[in-house]
Amino acid sequence: MGTIYKRGKTWWLQYYRNGKPYRESTKSGKEVDAKRLLKLREGEIAEGKIPGLYFDKIRFEELAEDLLRDYRINQKRSIVRAERSVRHLGTFFEGMRVTDITSSRINAYVDARLEQEAMNATVNRELAALKRMLYLGARQNPPKVDRVPYIQMLEENNVRKGFFEHHEFMALREKLPEYLRGLATFAYKTGWRMGEITKLTWNRVDLEAGIVRLEPGETKNSEGRTVYLDEELKETLRQQREAAKGKEMISPYVFPRKDGGPIVNFRKAWLTACRQAGISKKLFHDFRRTAVRNMVRAGIPERVAMMISGHKTRTVFDRYNIVSDEDLKQATAK
């Protein structure tokens, strides 16, 4: 099927697949290496596989672009994180042939990132992006990847466990600027993500029925959600509406900025309020964990609590359903 020949000091191969000739350098001056590689290529062709020479032409950048294109086509909300992961991967794998992306090379990348003091969770997101692009390449027709190397994920030990006790929430709300108090109350009660609350518009609210809805595609998991408001939340939304009327401000957002636009960043106001309330190192996302814990404490079935907070998988829900020192003290007392 094929022959070997010499160019200068280097041995070359010539073989055929479906009548098309292929020429490939062995990059070796030893005849035995040329014979071994020719036998390998003939075996690949006999099994109907694409010769390894084809995969040697595929570079990391091509796989990375295929990954980002997949995110764009499927309108995945995590494309920003994927782009960030690709940038980090590119600092190590840029220009590398896909056949050179081996488990040992991947482990070397992990070592380099850990030396840069990247968190395990961050490195895992980058490894997941690399694994995804390799799998996408293997599923192409014709494939761009002949094998997906083993990628070992790191153990994540940086999961946050912060949450608010009720008195902490009350103290914080009092110190927050007025335009953020309703938003904080809604987050404390429902456990919704910050982006879901800041983008909530009045056409999703029915105050008469006491219902707030998010349509499919408006949430992180792309599933719709319905929440029935208790009296405190109803009053909070009524105050938001009256405040907008009093300022003669036309805004579609339930919790707008002072100028009527959507709230984007309130980090400075948040940190100031936390410091004044004496509860430093709190995150807005701690409201999400708090709401889950409070619902379970109140006896709400876990499946219902998941539907309210928007948790899709039980694993994530269990990670947020944590206990505090006060919980442990109450258990001992009981």
Secondary structure, 3 states (H helix, E strand, C coil): CCEEEEECCEEEEEEEECCEEEEEECCCCCHHHHHHHHHHHHHHHHCCCCCHHHHHCCEHHHHHHHHHHHHHHCCCCCHHHHHHHHHHHHHHHCCCEHHHCCHHHHHHHHHHHHHCCCCHHHHHHHHHHHHHHHHHHHHCCCCCCCCCCCCCCCCCCCCCCCCCCHHHHHHHHHHCCHHHHHHHHHHHHHCCCHHHHHCCEHHHEECCCCEEEECCCCCCCCCCEEEECCHHHHHHHHHHHHHHHHCCCCCCECCECCCCCECCCCHHHHHHHHHHHCCCCCCCCHHHHHHHHHHHHCCCCHHHHHHHHCCCCHHHHHHHCCCCHHHHHHHHHC
